[in-house]
């Protein structure tokens, strides 16, 4: 029998993702699902060539699913493979088999299966299951296209000249390769904006060495988290780092340092990051004029250097810095009137 479509039954989302990634890379069409009713419904309607069921922790749902699948006229001939880890007690496997005697069963070890379908894993197949960990990274075309398009739209709107795509596609070829490919497709729609790309490790060096060579950076989540902290420190530290989590309809803006609980109640933290996060919110809402006034007020306070919080080498409190910015902002608003 030639297997094309596999139904992966596992109640652990992480293990489902891992098996999904491994089997998909091996060329199979994979349908992941929970045990129980979900497995029964999908087996009946999708007619997979094989059902791979994880029985590390076999439960009532697993028993019911295998019994129902093996006895239904539409699914009784589908082979069911029970997947375990090495060291798994065999009585659990046979106990499950006795609970549904009339289905085809072939006990296998998960690590042996992974070693067979994924060559990189073969080097670790002899290790016991508590000696290694597997992490699953997922990038989608839609998500990649959306964040890259947002970067180019931002550059276009704000008169930026260049967008740099940050990745590690030379090593993380599948997920980062997809991100880079989608990014290059989007870049073609913006011929007036210069585009280049850089590896995440290299950009860490080049940003410090030649920061003015870069304008807008766009990266997957992890890399973006790393370089955003680097860039924050390059302009004064997390006390200056603002951020926005922008969805299709809603957005949340906050300082990159989060709630900073270690400084709570001490009137010590620099409020500029929070103030600039508000400025970003106004930009997003279309209140460009007020956003620019806030940014100018912050710049003027920094330029004067009279009010500085501890991270700027001063002793001003959070409120004193906020009041200084508010004072300058009031002046710009009054002048505009």
LUMVEX-241980 format. One record per residue (C-alpha): residue number from 1; residue in three letters; x, y, z. Coordinates in steps of 0.2 Angstrom, whole numbers. Layout:
<rs>
R    nr   rest      xx      yy      zz
R   NUM    Ala       X       Y       Z
...
</rs>
This chain:
<rs>
R    nr   rest      xx      yy      zz
R     1    Unk       0       0       0
R     2    Unk       7      17      -5
R     3    Unk       4      30       9
R     4    Unk       0      48       4
R     5    Unk     -11      55      18
R     6    Unk      -8      51      36
R     7    Unk     -20      56      51
R     8    Unk      -9      60      66
R     9    Unk     -19      58      82
R    10    Unk     -10      65      97
R    11    Unk     -17      76     112
R    12    Unk      -1      85     114
R    13    Unk      -1     101     102
R    14    Unk      18     101     103
R    15    Unk      20      83      97
R    16    Unk       7      85      84
R    17    Unk      17     100      77
R    18    Unk      33      90      77
R    19    Unk      26      75      69
R    20    Unk      17      86      56
R    21    Unk      33      95      52
R    22    Unk      43      79      50
R    23    Unk      30      69      40
R    24    Unk      26      84      29
R    25    Unk      45      86      25
R    26    Unk      45      68      20
R    27    Unk      32      71       7
R    28    Unk      16      65      16
R    29    Unk       0      75      17
R    30    Unk      -3      76      36
R    31    Unk     -19      79      45
R    32    Unk     -16      82      64
R    33    Unk     -30      80      77
R    34    Unk     -34      76      95
R    35    Unk     -40      59     100
R    36    Unk     -58      54     103
R    37    Unk     -72      61      93
R    38    Unk     -61      73      82
R    39    Unk     -51      57      76
R    40    Unk     -66      47      73
R    41    Unk     -74      61      62
R    42    Unk     -58      65      52
R    43    Unk     -55      47      49
R    44    Unk     -72      44      42
R    45    Unk     -73      60      31
R    46    Unk     -55      61      25
R    47    Unk     -51      42      22
R    48    Unk     -32      43      26
R    49    Unk     -21      29      20
R    50    Unk     -14      27      38
R    51    Unk     -18      33      55
R    52    Unk      -3      36      67
R    53    Unk      -8      37      85
R    54    Unk       3      42      99
R    55    Unk       0      31     114
R    56    Unk      13      38     126
R    57    Unk      -2      42     138
R    58    Unk     -16      31     131
R    59    Unk     -33      36     138
R    60    Unk     -51      33     137
R    61    Unk     -52      44     121
R    62    Unk     -39      34     113
R    63    Unk     -48      18     116
R    64    Unk     -64      24     110
R    65    Unk     -57      32      94
R    66    Unk     -48      16      89
R    67    Unk     -63       5      93
R    68    Unk     -74      16      83
R    69    Unk     -63      18      68
R    70    Unk     -59      -1      67
R    71    Unk     -77      -5      68
R    72    Unk     -85       8      56
R    73    Unk     -88       1      39
R    74    Unk     -80      16      31
R    75    Unk     -64      16      41
R    76    Unk     -61      -2      47
R    77    Unk     -48      -6      34
R    78    Unk     -37       9      38
R    79    Unk     -21       3      46
R    80    Unk     -18      10      63
R    81    Unk       0      12      69
R    82    Unk       3      15      88
R    83    Unk      18      26      91
R    84    Unk      28      25     107
R    85    Unk      44      31     115
R    86    Unk      58      19     118
R    87    Unk      56      12     136
R    88    Unk      37      12     135
R    89    Unk      30      -2     144
R    90    Unk      23     -15     131
R    91    Unk       9     -20     142
R    92    Unk       1      -2     138
R    93    Unk       2      -6     120
R    94    Unk      -5     -23     121
R    95    Unk     -18     -17     134
R    96    Unk     -24      -5     121
R    97    Unk     -24     -18     107
R    98    Unk     -35     -30     118
R    99    Unk     -47     -15     120
R   100    Unk     -50     -15     101
R   101    Unk     -45     -32      95
R   102    Unk     -52     -31      77
R   103    Unk     -41     -17      70
R   104    Unk     -24     -18      62
R   105    Unk     -10     -13      73
R   106    Unk       9     -12      72
R   107    Unk      18      -5      87
R   108    Unk      33       6      83
R   109    Unk      45      17      93
R   110    Unk      43      36      89
R   111    Unk      61      39      88
R   112    Unk      64      25      76
R   113    Unk      50      32      65
R   114    Unk      57      50      66
R   115    Unk      75      43      61
R   116    Unk      67      34      46
R   117    Unk      57      49      39
R   118    Unk      69      63      44
R   119    Unk      88      61      41
R   120    Unk      94      74      53
R   121    Unk      85      65      67
R   122    Unk      94      49      64
R   123    Unk     110      55      73
R   124    Unk     100      56      89
R   125    Unk      89      40      87
R   126    Unk     100      30     100
R   127    Unk      97      43     114
R   128    Unk      83      40     126
R   129    Unk      68      51     125
R   130    Unk      73      61     141
R   131    Unk      90      66     133
R   132    Unk      84      77     119
R   133    Unk      71      90     115
R   134    Unk      63      95      99
R   135    Unk      56     112      95
R   136    Unk      45     116      80
R   137    Unk      46     132      71
R   138    Unk      32     137      59
R   139    Unk      31     151      47
R   140    Unk      16     153      35
R   141    Unk      16     162      18
R   142    Unk       1     173      24
R   143    Unk      10     178      40
R   144    Unk      27     182      31
R   145    Unk      18     191      17
R   146    Unk       8     202      30
R   147    Unk      23     207      40
R   148    Unk      34     211      25
R   149    Unk      20     221      17
R   150    Unk      18     231      33
R   151    Unk      36     235      33
R   152    Unk      36     241      15
R   153    Unk      20     251      17
R   154    Unk      27     259      32
R   155    Unk      43     264      22
R   156    Unk      32     271       8
R   157    Unk      21     281      20
R   158    Unk      35     289      30
R   159    Unk      47     292      16
R   160    Unk      60     278      20
R   161    Unk      72     273       7
R   162    Unk      77     255      11
R   163    Unk      70     239      19
R   164    Unk      81     226      25
R   165    Unk      75     208      27
R   166    Unk      82     199      42
R   167    Unk      83     180      42
R   168    Unk      94     164      43
R   169    Unk      89     155      28
R   170    Unk     106     148      24
R   171    Unk     104     137      40
R   172    Unk      85     137      44
R   173    Unk      81     133      26
R   174    Unk      63     128      27
R   175    Unk      55     141      38
R   176    Unk      67     156      35
R   177    Unk      68     151      17
R   178    Unk      49     153      15
R   179    Unk      50     170      24
R   180    Unk      64     176      12
R   181    Unk      55     170      -3
R   182    Unk      38     179       2
R   183    Unk      48     194       6
R   184    Unk      56     195     -11
R   185    Unk      39     193     -19
R   186    Unk      32     208      -9
R   187    Unk      48     219     -13
R   188    Unk      45     218     -31
R   189    Unk      28     228     -29
R   190    Unk      38     242     -22
R   191    Unk      52     246     -35
R   192    Unk      55     264     -28
R   193    Unk      61     256     -11
R   194    Unk      78     249     -10
R   195    Unk      78     231      -3
R   196    Unk      92     220       4
R   197    Unk      93     205      16
R   198    Unk     105     200      30
R   199    Unk     107     185      41
R   200    Unk     102     188      59
R   201    Unk     120     186      66
R   202    Unk     128     197      54
R   203    Unk     115     211      56
R   204    Unk     120     211      75
R   205    Unk     137     216      70
R   206    Unk     133     228      55
R   207    Unk     120     238      65
R   208    Unk     133     242      78
R   209    Unk     146     246      65
R   210    Unk     136     255      52
R   211    Unk     119     260      59
R   212    Unk     116     273      46
R   213    Unk     116     260      32
R   214    Unk      99     254      38
R   215    Unk      82     261      38
R   216    Unk      68     249      40
R   217    Unk      71     231      47
R   218    Unk      58     217      45
R   219    Unk      61     200      53
R   220    Unk      51     185      60
R   221    Unk      46     186      78
R   222    Unk      62     179      87
R   223    Unk      74     189      76
R   224    Unk      64     204      78
R   225    Unk      64     203      97
R   226    Unk      83     201      97
R   227    Unk      87     216      86
R   228    Unk      73     227      93
R   229    Unk      82     226     110
R   230    Unk      99     229     102
R   231    Unk      92     245      93
R   232    Unk      84     251     109
R   233    Unk     101     250     118
R   234    Unk     109     259     103
R   235    Unk      98     274     106
R   236    Unk      99     275     125
R   237    Unk      92     259     132
R   238    Unk      75     251     135
R   239    Unk      69     267     143
R   240    Unk      68     274     125
R   241    Unk      61     258     116
R   242    Unk      43     259     111
R   243    Unk      33     245     102
R   244    Unk      17     241      93
R   245    Unk       8     225      91
R   246    Unk      -3     228      76
R   247    Unk     -17     217      70
R   248    Unk     -28     219      55
R   249    Unk     -41     229      64
R   250    Unk     -34     232      82
R   251    Unk     -17     237      89
R   252    Unk      -9     237     106
R   253    Unk       6     249     110
R   254    Unk      18     248     124
R   255    Unk      36     251     130
R   256    Unk      47     237     125
R   257    Unk      52     234     143
R   258    Unk      35     229     148
R   259    Unk      28     232     165
R   260    Unk      46     233     173
R   261    Unk      40     226     190
R   262    Unk      57     228     198
R   263    Unk      55     247     197
R   264    Unk      36     248     202
R   265    Unk      32     262     215
R   266    Unk      50     269     215
R   267    Unk      47     283     203
R   268    Unk      63     278     194
R   269    Unk      59     271     177
R   270    Unk      61     282     162
R   271    Unk      44     286     155
R   272    Unk      50     291     138
R   273    Unk      47     273     131
R   274    Unk      29     274     137
R   275    Unk      26     292     130
R   276    Unk      33     287     113
R   277    Unk      22     272     113
R   278    Unk       7     284     114
R   279    Unk      15     293     100
R   280    Unk      15     277      89
R   281    Unk      -3     275      94
R   282    Unk      -8     292      88
R   283    Unk       2     288      71
R   284    Unk      -8     273      69
R   285    Unk     -25     282      73
R   286    Unk     -20     295      59
R   287    Unk     -17     309      72
R   288    Unk       0     313      63
R   289    Unk       1     331      69
R   290    Unk      -1     327      87
R   291    Unk      11     312      86
R   292    Unk      24     324      79
R   293    Unk      22     336      93
R   294    Unk      25     323     106
R   295    Unk      40     317      97
R   296    Unk      47     335      96
R   297    Unk      43     338     115
R   298    Unk      53     322     119
R   299    Unk      68     327     108
R   300    Unk      68     345     116
R   301    Unk      69     338     134
R   302    Unk      83     326     129
R   303    Unk      93     340     120
R   304    Unk      92     352     135
R   305    Unk      99     338     146
R   306    Unk      92     347     162
R   307    Unk      80     333     166
R   308    Unk      88     315     166
R   309    Unk      82     299     174
R   310    Unk      95     287     181
R   311    Unk      97     277     164
R   312    Unk     102     294     156
R   313    Unk     115     298     170
R   314    Unk     104     309     180
R   315    Unk      93     308     196
R   316    Unk      76     314     190
R   317    Unk      60     304     194
R   318    Unk      48     297     182
R   319    Unk      36     311     186
R   320    Unk      48     324     184
R   321    Unk      53     318     166
R   322    Unk      35     316     162
R   323    Unk      31     334     167
R   324    Unk      46     341     158
R   325    Unk      39     332     142
R   326    Unk      21     338     145
R   327    Unk      28     356     148
R   328    Unk      36     356     131
R   329    Unk      21     348     123
R   330    Unk      10     362     130
R   331    Unk      21     375     122
R   332    Unk      20     367     105
R   333    Unk       1     365     106
R   334    Unk       0     383     112
R   335    Unk      11     389      98
R   336    Unk       1     380      85
R   337    Unk     -15     389      90
</rs>
